[in-house]
Amino acid sequence: PSGADPARFAGADPAAAPPRFLAVGRFVAKKGPLLSLEAFARASAGHPDWRLEMVGEGPLLARARQRASDLGLGDRVIFSGLLPPPAIAERLRGARAFLQHSLTAPDGDQEGSPVAVLEAQLSGLPVVATRHAGIPEVVQHGVTGLLVEEGDVAAMAEAIRRLGEDPALAGRLGAAGRRRCQEHFTVQHHLQALQGLIEQVAATPAPLPGDSLSP
C-alpha cells in the first residue's frame, strides 16, 4: 500500500462535525461516483440538512451532475472540481465520513489501495467503501469504517445513514482508523517497505547466461 502524510492529514472530529460527507477521486468507472451519489440520495432521504461534497474531475462528471439533478438533490451535493492537497485536508477535517464505492470497471480496471482512503483515515474519518482490491487491507469493517459489496447501493446507503444518524459511532471508527494508519500506512511506512523490497531484489543473485528461469 501507499501512504499518507500524518502532518498534513490530521485533525478531523467526525463526532462533532455536521452530517457532511466527502468523496475525493477521479470521476471514472472504477471509483463508482454514480453509485456513491445514488447511495447518498437514499441515505439522506428525510434529512435535508445532509450534504455530500464530491472533489475531482473526469469523464463521468457531467453524468454525475445530471444524476444529482434527476435525484432532486439540488444544492445538497457540491461538485468542487480539482482541489490542491491542503484544501482536501481542510475538507476532510470538516466531514462526518468519507465515501468511495470502488469496483471493477467494465474494461477490467481496478483500484490498488486508494490514497484518498488512506488520507481520510489518517485524518480521523470513518470510511464507507467496498470490499474491492486493497481496500479491506486498509479499512477494517466495523472497526475503522463500514464495507459493503461492490454494486450494493442499498447497503452503502444504510452505512451512510448509520454514520449520519450516529455521530458517536463515526467518532469511534474515525479514531480507530487514525491509530491504525499511524501504525501501518504513513509515507514513512511506504518508504520503508519500498526500501526493503529494493534491498531484497539487490541481494538476489542475477541468473547466469543460459540459466533457465522456469521451475
N, C-alpha and C positions, 0 to 999 in steps of 0.2 A: 504493500500500500504506500501511497504518497504520504505527505504530512502537511501540517498547517502550522502557522506561526503563533505560538501562545502569547507573544507580546501584543500582537495586533488583534487576535480574535479572543476576546475575553469580555466579561462584564455583563452578560445577559442575566436578566432576572425574570424568567417566564412566569413565576408565581405572581409577580406584581405587574406584569405587562398587560395591556389590554388584549382582547382576543384578535390579534393581528397576526396573520400567517404569512410566511415568506417562502418563495421559490426562486432559486437562482440557477440559471443554466441556459444553454442554447435552446432555442425553440426547434428541436429536431425530434424525430420519432422515438429514439431510444430514451429520451428524457421524459416522455409521456406528459408534456404540458397540458394537452387537452384533457387527459384523464384526471390530472390534479385539479383542473378547473371544474370538471364535472363533479368530482368528489366534494370540493368546497361548496359548490352550489347546493348539493344535497344536505351537507352537514349544517350549513348556515341558514337553512330554511327556518323561519321563525326567529332569527337572530339578526335583525337589520343593522346592528352595530358591528358585526364581524367584518373584517377586511382581509383581503388577500393582495399581496404585492408580488408581482412576477418580474424578475430582473433578467434581462438578456434580450438577444435578438436572434433571428434565424428564419428559415423558410416557413415555419408554421405560425409565426407571429400574427400574420393577417387573419388566419383561420381562428386563432385563439381570441383575438379581438371580436371577431364576428360571433363566435360562440358565446362569449361573455354577454354580448348584446342580446343574442337569442334567448339566453337563460334569464334575462331581465336583471342582471347583476348591477347594471349601471355603474355608479362610481364606487361600488364596493370592491371592485377589482382594479388595481392600479398597474399599468404596464410602464415600467420605468426605463426600458431600454438598457443599454450598456452602462455600467457604473464602475468606477475605479475601486480597488480593494478597500481603501479607507471608508468609502461610502457604503460598501456592502457590510463591512464590520459594524458600522453605525446602525444599519437596518437590522442586523442580527441582534444587536443589543436591545432593540426595542420591540422584539417579536415574542409571541407566545410559543410558536413552534415552527419548524422548518419542514417543508413538503417536497417530496420528489418521487414521482411514480415511474421509476426506471423500468424498462422492459426491452426484450429483444425486438429490434426493428424489423420490418418486412424484408429488408435486404440482409438480415443477419447481424447487423451492427449491435454491439453490446457495450455496456459500461465496464470499467475496471472497478476501482474504489473511488467514487466521485469526490473530488477535492472539496466541493461545496458542502457535502455531508460532513466531512472532517472539520471544516471551518465552523459549521453550525454547532457541532457537538463541543468543540473546543471552546466556543463562545459560551456554552452553557445552555443550549437549547435542546429540547427533545426533538427527535426526528421521526416523521411519519414517512415511511418509504416501503419499498418492495423487497421481497426475497429474490434478489437478482444479482448475479455476478458476485463482486466482492462486498456488497453492502452488508450482508449478515455478519461478515467478519468485523465490521466496524460498529454496526448498530445491533445491540442485544435487545431482542424483543422483550418488552415488559420490564427492562432494566434501564436502558438508555433511550428507548424510543419504542415505537409500535410498527411492526412489519406486517404487510399483507401480501397476498399472492399477486403476481403480475396480472393486470387487467381487471382486478376485483375492485371496481369503483365503489360498490356498496360497503365493503369492508374498510376501504380508505376513508370514506365519509364517516363511518362510525368512529374510527380512530381520531379523526379531526374533531368530531363532536365531543368525544371524551375529553380531549385536551382543552377545547374551548369552554366547556362547562365545568372543568375541574382544574383551576389554576394550581392547586397544591400538587396534583399529580404531575403537571407539567414541570413544576419546580423540582420535584424529586428526580424525575427522569433526566432533566437537564443537568442537574448537579452530578448525577452518576455518570452521564456522558462526558462531562468535562474532566472528571477524575480519570476516567478510562483513557481518554485521548491524551491527557498529560502523561500517562504512564506508557502509552504504546504508539501514538500516532502524531507526534510533533515532527517538524522538519528535521530536528536532530536525530530522532529515531530513524527517519528515512535515510539520512546521510550515512548513519552507522551501518544500516542494513546494506546499502549500496556499496560501501567500502568493504564490508565483509565479503560480498559477492565478488568484487573485483579481485580481492586478495585470494579468494578460493580459486578463481579462474587462473590467476597468475601463477599459482603454485601447482597447477595441474600440468604434468609433462605434456608437451606437444607430441603428436604422433610422428614417428619417423616416416620418411618417404617410402611408400609401398605398403605401409601398415594398413590393415583392414579396420574400418570403423564399425563394421557390423558385429553383432554378438558372436 
